[in-house]
Amino acid sequence: MTFWTLVLPSLGLLVLGGLAGREAHRNPAWRPLAAVLFVLGGLGTVAALVGLVLLVLYTQTTQ
């Protein structure tokens, strides 16, 4: 599993959350969905980046 297979779905959730947030300005019923998508996308992206940093640190210390 590569880094991009973890990051791209998370970035997709961020984009969908942003689009739903834009729609929420017109229709307040979209706010909960926008919040959930944006938070999940953000958490997934941060988790993937932390995983990448840990992987780099691990490979540098085991060489």
mmCIF file as gemmi writes it, N, C-alpha and C atoms, coordinates in Angstrom:
data_model
loop_
_atom_site.group_PDB
_atom_site.id
_atom_site.type_symbol
_atom_site.label_atom_id
_atom_site.label_alt_id
_atom_site.label_comp_id
_atom_site.label_asym_id
_atom_site.label_entity_id
_atom_site.label_seq_id
_atom_site.pdbx_PDB_ins_code
_atom_site.Cartn_x
_atom_site.Cartn_y
_atom_site.Cartn_z
_atom_site.occupancy
_atom_site.B_iso_or_equiv
_atom_site.pdbx_formal_charge
_atom_site.auth_seq_id
_atom_site.auth_asym_id
_atom_site.pdbx_PDB_model_num
ATOM 1 N N . MET Axp A 1 ? 0.85 -1.172 0 1 0 ? 1 A 1
ATOM 2 C CA . MET Axp A 1 ? 0 0 0 1 0 ? 1 A 1
ATOM 3 C C . MET Axp A 1 ? 0.897 1.236 0 1 0 ? 1 A 1
ATOM 4 N N . THR Axp A 2 ? 0.679 2.099 -0.946 1 0 ? 2 A 1
ATOM 5 C CA . THR Axp A 2 ? 1.53 3.281 -1.054 1 0 ? 2 A 1
ATOM 6 C C . THR Axp A 2 ? 0.907 4.46 -0.318 1 0 ? 2 A 1
ATOM 7 N N . PHE Axp A 3 ? 1.704 5.475 -0.181 1 0 ? 3 A 1
ATOM 8 C CA . PHE Axp A 3 ? 1.259 6.698 0.493 1 0 ? 3 A 1
ATOM 9 C C . PHE Axp A 3 ? 0.055 7.312 -0.208 1 0 ? 3 A 1
ATOM 10 N N . TRP Axp A 4 ? 0.086 7.306 -1.54 1 0 ? 4 A 1
ATOM 11 C CA . TRP Axp A 4 ? -0.992 7.965 -2.291 1 0 ? 4 A 1
ATOM 12 C C . TRP Axp A 4 ? -2.32 7.231 -2.176 1 0 ? 4 A 1
ATOM 13 N N . THR Axp A 5 ? -2.292 5.917 -1.946 1 0 ? 5 A 1
ATOM 14 C CA . THR Axp A 5 ? -3.562 5.208 -1.773 1 0 ? 5 A 1
ATOM 15 C C . THR Axp A 5 ? -4.216 5.584 -0.447 1 0 ? 5 A 1
ATOM 16 N N . LEU Axp A 6 ? -3.454 6.146 0.469 1 0 ? 6 A 1
ATOM 17 C CA . LEU Axp A 6 ? -4.021 6.632 1.721 1 0 ? 6 A 1
ATOM 18 C C . LEU Axp A 6 ? -4.434 8.098 1.632 1 0 ? 6 A 1
ATOM 19 N N . VAL Axp A 7 ? -3.653 8.887 0.907 1 0 ? 7 A 1
ATOM 20 C CA . VAL Axp A 7 ? -3.889 10.329 0.881 1 0 ? 7 A 1
ATOM 21 C C . VAL Axp A 7 ? -5.005 10.72 -0.087 1 0 ? 7 A 1
ATOM 22 N N . LEU Axp A 8 ? -5.05 10.115 -1.258 1 0 ? 8 A 1
ATOM 23 C CA . LEU Axp A 8 ? -6.03 10.548 -2.256 1 0 ? 8 A 1
ATOM 24 C C . LEU Axp A 8 ? -7.479 10.406 -1.798 1 0 ? 8 A 1
ATOM 25 N N . PRO Axp A 9 ? -7.88 9.292 -1.168 1 0 ? 9 A 1
ATOM 26 C CA . PRO Axp A 9 ? -9.268 9.252 -0.67 1 0 ? 9 A 1
ATOM 27 C C . PRO Axp A 9 ? -9.547 10.32 0.39 1 0 ? 9 A 1
ATOM 28 N N . SER Axp A 10 ? -8.566 10.602 1.224 1 0 ? 10 A 1
ATOM 29 C CA . SER Axp A 10 ? -8.749 11.635 2.247 1 0 ? 10 A 1
ATOM 30 C C . SER Axp A 10 ? -8.886 13.014 1.617 1 0 ? 10 A 1
ATOM 31 N N . LEU Axp A 11 ? -8.071 13.274 0.616 1 0 ? 11 A 1
ATOM 32 C CA . LEU Axp A 11 ? -8.192 14.553 -0.081 1 0 ? 11 A 1
ATOM 33 C C . LEU Axp A 11 ? -9.528 14.645 -0.802 1 0 ? 11 A 1
ATOM 34 N N . GLY Axp A 12 ? -9.996 13.518 -1.331 1 0 ? 12 A 1
ATOM 35 C CA . GLY Axp A 12 ? -11.319 13.494 -1.953 1 0 ? 12 A 1
ATOM 36 C C . GLY Axp A 12 ? -12.41 13.837 -0.96 1 0 ? 12 A 1
ATOM 37 N N . LEU Axp A 13 ? -12.296 13.32 0.263 1 0 ? 13 A 1
ATOM 38 C CA . LEU Axp A 13 ? -13.273 13.661 1.298 1 0 ? 13 A 1
ATOM 39 C C . LEU Axp A 13 ? -13.205 15.142 1.657 1 0 ? 13 A 1
ATOM 40 N N . LEU Axp A 14 ? -12.003 15.697 1.673 1 0 ? 14 A 1
ATOM 41 C CA . LEU Axp A 14 ? -11.874 17.13 1.939 1 0 ? 14 A 1
ATOM 42 C C . LEU Axp A 14 ? -12.563 17.952 0.855 1 0 ? 14 A 1
ATOM 43 N N . VAL Axp A 15 ? -12.371 17.554 -0.397 1 0 ? 15 A 1
ATOM 44 C CA . VAL Axp A 15 ? -13.003 18.271 -1.508 1 0 ? 15 A 1
ATOM 45 C C . VAL Axp A 15 ? -14.518 18.141 -1.43 1 0 ? 15 A 1
ATOM 46 N N . LEU Axp A 16 ? -15.007 16.919 -1.186 1 0 ? 16 A 1
ATOM 47 C CA . LEU Axp A 16 ? -16.453 16.733 -1.06 1 0 ? 16 A 1
ATOM 48 C C . LEU Axp A 16 ? -17.012 17.528 0.118 1 0 ? 16 A 1
ATOM 49 N N . GLY Axp A 17 ? -16.27 17.572 1.222 1 0 ? 17 A 1
ATOM 50 C CA . GLY Axp A 17 ? -16.698 18.38 2.362 1 0 ? 17 A 1
ATOM 51 C C . GLY Axp A 17 ? -16.76 19.861 2.024 1 0 ? 17 A 1
ATOM 52 N N . GLY Axp A 18 ? -15.789 20.32 1.254 1 0 ? 18 A 1
ATOM 53 C CA . GLY Axp A 18 ? -15.806 21.719 0.823 1 0 ? 18 A 1
ATOM 54 C C . GLY Axp A 18 ? -16.977 22.025 -0.087 1 0 ? 18 A 1
ATOM 55 N N . LEU Axp A 19 ? -17.262 21.114 -1.019 1 0 ? 19 A 1
ATOM 56 C CA . LEU Axp A 19 ? -18.411 21.308 -1.907 1 0 ? 19 A 1
ATOM 57 C C . LEU Axp A 19 ? -19.723 21.274 -1.132 1 0 ? 19 A 1
ATOM 58 N N . ALA Axp A 20 ? -19.83 20.344 -0.191 1 0 ? 20 A 1
ATOM 59 C CA . ALA Axp A 20 ? -21.041 20.284 0.629 1 0 ? 20 A 1
ATOM 60 C C . ALA Axp A 20 ? -21.154 21.529 1.509 1 0 ? 20 A 1
ATOM 61 N N . GLY Axp A 21 ? -20.032 22.042 1.976 1 0 ? 21 A 1
ATOM 62 C CA . GLY Axp A 21 ? -20.043 23.275 2.76 1 0 ? 21 A 1
ATOM 63 C C . GLY Axp A 21 ? -20.499 24.463 1.942 1 0 ? 21 A 1
ATOM 64 N N . ARG Axp A 22 ? -20.092 24.488 0.687 1 0 ? 22 A 1
ATOM 65 C CA . ARG Axp A 22 ? -20.544 25.568 -0.191 1 0 ? 22 A 1
ATOM 66 C C . ARG Axp A 22 ? -22.052 25.486 -0.418 1 0 ? 22 A 1
ATOM 67 N N . GLU Axp A 23 ? -22.544 24.26 -0.571 1 0 ? 23 A 1
ATOM 68 C CA . GLU Axp A 23 ? -23.985 24.07 -0.724 1 0 ? 23 A 1
ATOM 69 C C . GLU Axp A 23 ? -24.721 24.397 0.573 1 0 ? 23 A 1
ATOM 70 N N . ALA Axp A 24 ? -24.059 24.21 1.716 1 0 ? 24 A 1
ATOM 71 C CA . ALA Axp A 24 ? -24.69 24.475 3.011 1 0 ? 24 A 1
ATOM 72 C C . ALA Axp A 24 ? -24.989 25.957 3.213 1 0 ? 24 A 1
ATOM 73 N N . HIS Axp A 25 ? -24.308 26.827 2.468 1 0 ? 25 A 1
ATOM 74 C CA . HIS Axp A 25 ? -24.635 28.25 2.565 1 0 ? 25 A 1
ATOM 75 C C . HIS Axp A 25 ? -26.038 28.514 2.034 1 0 ? 25 A 1
ATOM 76 N N . ARG Axp A 26 ? -26.442 27.729 1.031 1 0 ? 26 A 1
ATOM 77 C CA . ARG Axp A 26 ? -27.791 27.881 0.472 1 0 ? 26 A 1
ATOM 78 C C . ARG Axp A 26 ? -28.821 27.058 1.22 1 0 ? 26 A 1
ATOM 79 N N . ASN Axp A 27 ? -28.424 25.87 1.656 1 0 ? 27 A 1
ATOM 80 C CA . ASN Axp A 27 ? -29.351 24.946 2.299 1 0 ? 27 A 1
ATOM 81 C C . ASN Axp A 27 ? -28.714 24.452 3.603 1 0 ? 27 A 1
ATOM 82 N N . PRO Axp A 28 ? -29.168 24.931 4.742 1 0 ? 28 A 1
ATOM 83 C CA . PRO Axp A 28 ? -28.552 24.556 6.028 1 0 ? 28 A 1
ATOM 84 C C . PRO Axp A 28 ? -28.62 23.064 6.344 1 0 ? 28 A 1
ATOM 85 N N . ALA Axp A 29 ? -29.466 22.317 5.667 1 0 ? 29 A 1
ATOM 86 C CA . ALA Axp A 29 ? -29.558 20.877 5.929 1 0 ? 29 A 1
ATOM 87 C C . ALA Axp A 29 ? -28.27 20.15 5.541 1 0 ? 29 A 1
ATOM 88 N N . TRP Axp A 30 ? -27.436 20.77 4.718 1 0 ? 30 A 1
ATOM 89 C CA . TRP Axp A 30 ? -26.182 20.157 4.283 1 0 ? 30 A 1
ATOM 90 C C . TRP Axp A 30 ? -25.07 20.317 5.313 1 0 ? 30 A 1
ATOM 91 N N . ARG Axp A 31 ? -25.252 21.133 6.322 1 0 ? 31 A 1
ATOM 92 C CA . ARG Axp A 31 ? -24.167 21.422 7.273 1 0 ? 31 A 1
ATOM 93 C C . ARG Axp A 31 ? -23.617 20.192 7.986 1 0 ? 31 A 1
ATOM 94 N N . PRO Axp A 32 ? -24.466 19.297 8.516 1 0 ? 32 A 1
ATOM 95 C CA . PRO Axp A 32 ? -23.892 18.119 9.195 1 0 ? 32 A 1
ATOM 96 C C . PRO Axp A 32 ? -23.07 17.235 8.259 1 0 ? 32 A 1
ATOM 97 N N . LEU Axp A 33 ? -23.558 17.026 7.045 1 0 ? 33 A 1
ATOM 98 C CA . LEU Axp A 33 ? -22.813 16.207 6.084 1 0 ? 33 A 1
ATOM 99 C C . LEU Axp A 33 ? -21.489 16.867 5.729 1 0 ? 33 A 1
ATOM 100 N N . ALA Axp A 34 ? -21.52 18.161 5.503 1 0 ? 34 A 1
ATOM 101 C CA . ALA Axp A 34 ? -20.288 18.88 5.173 1 0 ? 34 A 1
ATOM 102 C C . ALA Axp A 34 ? -19.28 18.776 6.309 1 0 ? 34 A 1
ATOM 103 N N . ALA Axp A 35 ? -19.751 18.918 7.526 1 0 ? 35 A 1
ATOM 104 C CA . ALA Axp A 35 ? -18.845 18.845 8.677 1 0 ? 35 A 1
ATOM 105 C C . ALA Axp A 35 ? -18.228 17.457 8.809 1 0 ? 35 A 1
ATOM 106 N N . VAL Axp A 36 ? -19.041 16.425 8.66 1 0 ? 36 A 1
ATOM 107 C CA . VAL Axp A 36 ? -18.537 15.051 8.788 1 0 ? 36 A 1
ATOM 108 C C . VAL Axp A 36 ? -17.521 14.745 7.697 1 0 ? 36 A 1
ATOM 109 N N . LEU Axp A 37 ? -17.837 15.087 6.451 1 0 ? 37 A 1
ATOM 110 C CA . LEU Axp A 37 ? -16.907 14.815 5.348 1 0 ? 37 A 1
ATOM 111 C C . LEU Axp A 37 ? -15.599 15.571 5.534 1 0 ? 37 A 1
ATOM 112 N N . PHE Axp A 38 ? -15.697 16.828 5.924 1 0 ? 38 A 1
ATOM 113 C CA . PHE Axp A 38 ? -14.496 17.636 6.07 1 0 ? 38 A 1
ATOM 114 C C . PHE Axp A 38 ? -13.622 17.138 7.217 1 0 ? 38 A 1
ATOM 115 N N . VAL Axp A 39 ? -14.239 16.779 8.332 1 0 ? 39 A 1
ATOM 116 C CA . VAL Axp A 39 ? -13.472 16.278 9.48 1 0 ? 39 A 1
ATOM 117 C C . VAL Axp A 39 ? -12.83 14.934 9.154 1 0 ? 39 A 1
ATOM 118 N N . LEU Axp A 40 ? -13.58 14.025 8.535 1 0 ? 40 A 1
ATOM 119 C CA . LEU Axp A 40 ? -13.005 12.724 8.171 1 0 ? 40 A 1
ATOM 120 C C . LEU Axp A 40 ? -11.867 12.882 7.168 1 0 ? 40 A 1
ATOM 121 N N . GLY Axp A 41 ? -12.054 13.751 6.193 1 0 ? 41 A 1
ATOM 122 C CA . GLY Axp A 41 ? -10.987 13.993 5.225 1 0 ? 41 A 1
ATOM 123 C C . GLY Axp A 41 ? -9.757 14.594 5.869 1 0 ? 41 A 1
ATOM 124 N N . GLY Axp A 42 ? -9.963 15.536 6.771 1 0 ? 42 A 1
ATOM 125 C CA . GLY Axp A 42 ? -8.831 16.148 7.465 1 0 ? 42 A 1
ATOM 126 C C . GLY Axp A 42 ? -8.094 15.164 8.343 1 0 ? 42 A 1
ATOM 127 N N . LEU Axp A 43 ? -8.847 14.369 9.098 1 0 ? 43 A 1
ATOM 128 C CA . LEU Axp A 43 ? -8.204 13.369 9.958 1 0 ? 43 A 1
ATOM 129 C C . LEU Axp A 43 ? -7.454 12.326 9.134 1 0 ? 43 A 1
ATOM 130 N N . GLY Axp A 44 ? -8.043 11.897 8.038 1 0 ? 44 A 1
ATOM 131 C CA . GLY Axp A 44 ? -7.374 10.914 7.185 1 0 ? 44 A 1
ATOM 132 C C . GLY Axp A 44 ? -6.101 11.46 6.574 1 0 ? 44 A 1
ATOM 133 N N . THR Axp A 45 ? -6.143 12.71 6.141 1 0 ? 45 A 1
ATOM 134 C CA . THR Axp A 45 ? -4.952 13.329 5.555 1 0 ? 45 A 1
ATOM 135 C C . THR Axp A 45 ? -3.853 13.486 6.599 1 0 ? 45 A 1
ATOM 136 N N . VAL Axp A 46 ? -4.208 13.944 7.777 1 0 ? 46 A 1
ATOM 137 C CA . VAL Axp A 46 ? -3.216 14.094 8.851 1 0 ? 46 A 1
ATOM 138 C C . VAL Axp A 46 ? -2.644 12.735 9.239 1 0 ? 46 A 1
ATOM 139 N N . ALA Axp A 47 ? -3.502 11.724 9.337 1 0 ? 47 A 1
ATOM 140 C CA . ALA Axp A 47 ? -3.021 10.386 9.69 1 0 ? 47 A 1
ATOM 141 C C . ALA Axp A 47 ? -2.064 9.847 8.633 1 0 ? 47 A 1
ATOM 142 N N . ALA Axp A 48 ? -2.369 10.076 7.363 1 0 ? 48 A 1
ATOM 143 C CA . ALA Axp A 48 ? -1.482 9.609 6.303 1 0 ? 48 A 1
ATOM 144 C C . ALA Axp A 48 ? -0.144 10.34 6.345 1 0 ? 48 A 1
ATOM 145 N N . LEU Axp A 49 ? -0.165 11.635 6.604 1 0 ? 49 A 1
ATOM 146 C CA . LEU Axp A 49 ? 1.086 12.393 6.686 1 0 ? 49 A 1
ATOM 147 C C . LEU Axp A 49 ? 1.918 11.971 7.894 1 0 ? 49 A 1
ATOM 148 N N . VAL Axp A 50 ? 1.276 11.744 9.021 1 0 ? 50 A 1
ATOM 149 C CA . VAL Axp A 50 ? 2 11.26 10.205 1 0 ? 50 A 1
ATOM 150 C C . VAL Axp A 50 ? 2.585 9.881 9.93 1 0 ? 50 A 1
ATOM 151 N N . GLY Axp A 51 ? 1.822 9.027 9.267 1 0 ? 51 A 1
ATOM 152 C CA . GLY Axp A 51 ? 2.324 7.706 8.9 1 0 ? 51 A 1
ATOM 153 C C . GLY Axp A 51 ? 3.531 7.792 7.988 1 0 ? 51 A 1
ATOM 154 N N . LEU Axp A 52 ? 3.503 8.726 7.052 1 0 ? 52 A 1
ATOM 155 C CA . LEU Axp A 52 ? 4.644 8.902 6.154 1 0 ? 52 A 1
ATOM 156 C C . LEU Axp A 52 ? 5.878 9.363 6.925 1 0 ? 52 A 1
ATOM 157 N N . VAL Axp A 53 ? 5.705 10.309 7.825 1 0 ? 53 A 1
ATOM 158 C CA . VAL Axp A 53 ? 6.835 10.788 8.628 1 0 ? 53 A 1
ATOM 159 C C . VAL Axp A 53 ? 7.4 9.656 9.481 1 0 ? 53 A 1
ATOM 160 N N . LEU Axp A 54 ? 6.531 8.876 10.106 1 0 ? 54 A 1
ATOM 161 C CA . LEU Axp A 54 ? 7.001 7.755 10.92 1 0 ? 54 A 1
ATOM 162 C C . LEU Axp A 54 ? 7.721 6.712 10.073 1 0 ? 54 A 1
ATOM 163 N N . LEU Axp A 55 ? 7.217 6.466 8.878 1 0 ? 55 A 1
ATOM 164 C CA . LEU Axp A 55 ? 7.877 5.51 7.982 1 0 ? 55 A 1
ATOM 165 C C . LEU Axp A 55 ? 9.265 5.997 7.588 1 0 ? 55 A 1
ATOM 166 N N . VAL Axp A 56 ? 9.387 7.273 7.275 1 0 ? 56 A 1
ATOM 167 C CA . VAL Axp A 56 ? 10.692 7.836 6.909 1 0 ? 56 A 1
ATOM 168 C C . VAL Axp A 56 ? 11.649 7.759 8.096 1 0 ? 56 A 1
ATOM 169 N N . LEU Axp A 57 ? 11.172 8.122 9.277 1 0 ? 57 A 1
ATOM 170 C CA . LEU Axp A 57 ? 12.03 8.046 10.464 1 0 ? 57 A 1
ATOM 171 C C . LEU Axp A 57 ? 12.446 6.612 10.759 1 0 ? 57 A 1
ATOM 172 N N . TYR Axp A 58 ? 11.543 5.674 10.605 1 0 ? 58 A 1
ATOM 173 C CA . TYR Axp A 58 ? 11.854 4.265 10.857 1 0 ? 58 A 1
ATOM 174 C C . TYR Axp A 58 ? 12.897 3.749 9.869 1 0 ? 58 A 1
ATOM 175 N N . THR Axp A 59 ? 12.738 4.086 8.597 1 0 ? 59 A 1
ATOM 176 C CA . THR Axp A 59 ? 13.703 3.593 7.609 1 0 ? 59 A 1
ATOM 177 C C . THR Axp A 59 ? 15.073 4.235 7.801 1 0 ? 59 A 1
ATOM 178 N N . GLN Axp A 60 ? 15.123 5.467 8.288 1 0 ? 60 A 1
ATOM 179 C CA . GLN Axp A 60 ? 16.414 6.111 8.519 1 0 ? 60 A 1
ATOM 180 C C . GLN Axp A 60 ? 17.123 5.539 9.737 1 0 ? 60 A 1
ATOM 181 N N . THR Axp A 61 ? 16.379 5.143 10.747 1 0 ? 61 A 1
ATOM 182 C CA . THR Axp A 61 ? 17.022 4.636 11.959 1 0 ? 61 A 1
ATOM 183 C C . THR Axp A 61 ? 17.415 3.17 11.838 1 0 ? 61 A 1
ATOM 184 N N . THR Axp A 62 ? 16.829 2.431 10.91 1 0 ? 62 A 1
ATOM 185 C CA . THR Axp A 62 ? 17.144 1.008 10.786 1 0 ? 62 A 1
ATOM 186 C C . THR Axp A 62 ? 18.203 0.736 9.731 1 0 ? 62 A 1
ATOM 187 N N . GLN Axp A 63 ? 18.74 1.756 9.112 1 0 ? 63 A 1
ATOM 188 C CA . GLN Axp A 63 ? 19.763 1.52 8.086 1 0 ? 63 A 1
ATOM 189 C C . GLN Axp A 63 ? 21.138 1.397 8.696 1 0 ? 63 A 1
